[in-house]
Amino acid sequence: MSCSPFDLRDYLFGELAENERRQVDLHLRSCGGCHEDFDRLRVTHASLMSLRDEELPQRIGFVSDKIFEPSPVRRAWQALWGSSGRLGFASATMLSAALVVFTFFRPVAPVLPAADNARIEAAVAKRVGAAVAQAVSESEQRQSRKTAELLTAAEHRYQKQQQYVEQLAESISVLEKESNVRETLLARSDLGASR
């Protein structure tokens, strides 16, 4: 940053009046900081002036140039998708071709005689019956296991409750005995006091 009263760039480019130029000359001789700034400006200016001038391009390519045109296949594809009439015609043509191919090349399913149908139905009924019987037996086994588990758990709870009731009965009988003993002692102490 220069402490000169004038801009050093103007001094470098020779845009100052003669008396202002003399003032900047005197200031640059006496101020080292401004002298360094001016030297840096002069080196930058010399570097920029050493670069060669390049010509600007005369013409910019336009979309209408042959370089930017799409290939014939791409233009045909875009024309097909861009027109609803062409797209509808192409779809109808493809559907017609698929119907013709399907008509001539579809496989023919064999027709089973009535006796075979009865045999197949019997086999299916047998398989279904076996599958149902197996499912029922598995379900019954699961249910019986679950019932046994529930009964075991209920018996276990009942035994715990019975033990709890027995403990309560013992505690009550002990309390009753203690109560009787106290009453007896009180009665004796009352008799002894009245004598």
Buried (B, 14 or more C-beta within 10 A) or exposed (E): EBEBEBBBEBBBEEEBEEEBBEBBEEBBEEBEEBBEBBEEBEEEEEEEEEEEEEEEEEEEEEEEEEEEEEEEEEEEEEEEEEEEEEEEEEEEEEEEEEEEEEEEEEEEEEEEEEEEEEEEEEEEEEEEEEEEEEEEEEEEEEEEEEEEEEEEEEEEEEEEEEEEEEEEEEEEEEEEEEEEEEEEEEEEEEEEEEE
